[in-house]
Amino acid sequence: MLRSELIERYVHNAVPQVQRLAIDTHLEICQTCKQAIDDATKNESILDELHTHSVPSVSYVSHKRPGSQTAITVDQAQAILRDQYKVVKKIGEGSFGEVFLAVDPALDRSVAVKFLRQKISISPGDNGQWQEGRFMSRVNHPHVAHIYHIGEHEGLCYIVMELIEGIPSPRRGKRNLFPND
């Protein structure tokens, strides 16, 4: 079975020709690895489509919550999410929003909820406010958190996603998916 790192390198044409030929030979006899390559190729296609569509169709504009400070509190987050999620604590913030640890009581799992500091503005002709979220929800990639839910409350947008525990890291480009390069 091919390692996921090698599969990604193969899909990105980042393996030497000799190694590529050996992988091609392996794929002729191993349906499991062939399926993994096909899935990775499909995921990369979705990521490319996401990148292509998100740049021209989605722009960000300042969004100030009426009558509130710039930071959202645990109590405010809980009031917005109501019974759907139980907000535990704030776990981070960045230039686009604040992230809270929450529990989905229906599925008994921890999730991350990101409240966006800015409102998503849609250009004319766009098919929907959450085009980027829809693309992201179709991606199955080890470097992309799964999206479980998207919502809006009084102009404040939020995304409920897979909780990935560990040390936060800066956003990385495609080239940097392979830290040993």
Buried (B, 14 or more C-beta within 10 A) or exposed (E): EBEEEBBBBBBBEBBEEEEBEEBEEBBEEBEEBBEBBEBBEBBBEBBEEBEEBBEEBBEEEEBEBEEEEEEBBBEBBBEBBEEBBBBBEBBEBEEEBBBBBBBBEEEEEBBBBBBBBBBBEBEEEBEEBBBBBBBBBEBEBEEBBBBBBBBBEEEBBBBBBEBEEEEEEEEEEBEEBEEEE
